Amino acid sequence: MMIQGYIRLAIIIIVIISVLYLPILFVLKKKGKGFTRQLSYLLCFLAFFFIVFATIILFNIPIDFSPEEHFLNLIPFGRFGEEVNVLNTITDEIMPNIMIFIPLGVFIPIAFEKMRKLYKTAFIVFLVTFSVEFFQYFIGRKSDIDDIMTNLLGGIIGYGIFKVLNYLFKDKKWWNKFMGKDLTI
């Protein structure tokens, strides 16, 4: 029964992404962007959508726009002094927060040429993670400075992966198309 639920959820997500991406597809096609270039935009969009989905929708935590309590932690890694099992905190909270933002750190500079500097990509990742935490605070979920720091770290790791990929594939035609570099020059 649980697998069927995930399959249904995956189908629903694919339909939602397809519907949301259609206007972008038409605009890019009108601007003369080829399939390979469109793929970079789609992957960036999917990375962003996955972050929103995983942080806001995925867990069965109800969204309440008038919660009785608000949870805000502004002490970086303060719970390590309280936690009995630090390893569980690292594997259950810190690592997923890092990993979920790695794709965004990779695909922002690929999709957007003006974002190919670390500070620009990091700023966009920061804005996304801050927005998610800000929204979570107002819907009755925990808003935590640790999440912002670990999400930002994930985005920076993703940017590092982008730099490595760019170095390895800079002479490949498919990579240059993916990156939107003009090959006619």
N, C-alpha and C positions, 0 to 999 in steps of 0.2 A: 504493500500500500504506500509506503514512504517513497519508493522509487517512482511510482506513477505520479505522485504529487510533484516531485522534482521535474519529471518530464513535462507535465502540464505547465509548471512554472516556467520552464525553459522555452516552451512554445509561446507562451504569453509574452515573455521578455523579447523574443525574436520578433514577434509581431509589433510590439510597442516600439522597438528600436527601428524597425523597418519604416513604420509610419512616421516616426519623428525624423528619420534621416532623409525621407523622400524630398522635402523642400530643399535641403542642402544639396542633394544629388542633382536636382534640376538647375540650381544656381551654378554649381561647379561645372556642369555639362555646358551651360550657356557661356561660361567664361573660357571654355576650351580646355578644361582640365581632363587629362586622360584617366583611364581606369586605375593605373598604378598610383597616380597622385591622389585620386579620390579615396583609394584604400588607406592612405596615410591619414586623411581627415576622418574617415570612418573609424579607424582604430583609436584615434584620439578621442572621438566622441564616445566610443564604447568604453574606454578607460574611465572617462568622466561619469558616464551612466552607471558603470559598475560601482564606482565609489558611492554615488548617491544611493543606489539600490542596496548595497551592503551595509551602509551606515544608517540609513533611514528606514528602509522597507523590510529588509531580509528577516530580521528577528521579530518574533511575535510580541513585540513590546508595543502596546497601544500608543497612538499619537494623541496627545491631549493638549489642546491649545490653551487650556486654563488649568494647569496642574496645581495641586495643593502645595507642592514643594519644588524648588529648583535646586539642582546639584551643580556646584561649581568648585573645581579644585584648581587653585592657582599656585600650589607648591609643587615645583618640579620633582617628580619621582619621590614624593613624600610618603607614599604608601609602602615603600620598601622598608621603612622603619617599623611599620605596622604588620606587614605580611609575614606569616610564618613560613610560607613556601615561595621564595623569590622565583624559583625556576618555573612554577606554574604561572606566575604573573608574566614572566618573559614569554613563555610559549603561548599563553592564552590571550594576552593583550598587546604586548609590545611588538612581537614578530608579525602578527596579522596587520597591525597598523602600519608597519614599515612596508610589508609586501603589497598591500592594497594600493599604495601610491607609486610604486615602482613603474607600472605601465604608463601612468600619466607623465612621470618624469622622462620617460623614453619618447613618448609620442608627441608631446608639446613641441619640442624643438624639431622633430621630423616634419610635423604638419605645418608649423608656422616659422618661416624663415627668420622673422624678426625676434624670435624667442630662442635663438641658438647660443645665447650667452647664459652661463650658470645663474647669475643673479636674476635674470629675467624669468627663467624657468622656475627658479626657487620662489620668486615673488608670486607667480601664478599659482603654484602648488600651495603656498602659504595662504593665499586668498581663498582657494577652494577649501582647504582644511579649516580655516577660521570660519568660513561661512557655514560649513557643516556643524562645527561645534557651537556656533552662535545659534543656529536653528535648533539643535538638540537641546540647548538650555531652555528654550521657550516652549518645547513640547514635552517637558517633564523628564527628559533623559539627562544622564550625567554629561557635563561639559568639563573637559579636563585638559590642562596645559600639557600633560604628558602626551596626549593624542596629537596635539598640534606639533610638538617636537618630533615625535616618532613618524608622523605622516610626512613632515618636511624632510626628515632623514631619508625616507623611502623615495621621495621625489628627487632628492640629490643623488641617491644611488642609481635611480633610473636615468638621470642625466649622465652619470658616469658610464652607464651601459650604452647610451646613445653615442657618447664620444668614442668608445671602443669600437662600436659597430661602424661609425663613420670613418674611423681610421682604417679598419679592416677592409671595408667595401668601397672606399672613395673612388676607386678606379673602375668599379662595376657599373655598367649602363643601367641595370635595373635599379640599383641603389640611387643613382642620380635622378632617375625618373621618380622614384619613391619620395625623394627629398625635394622634388620640384625644381631641380637645377636645369637651366637651359642647356641642352646638348647641341644646339646648332652653332654655337660660337666656336 
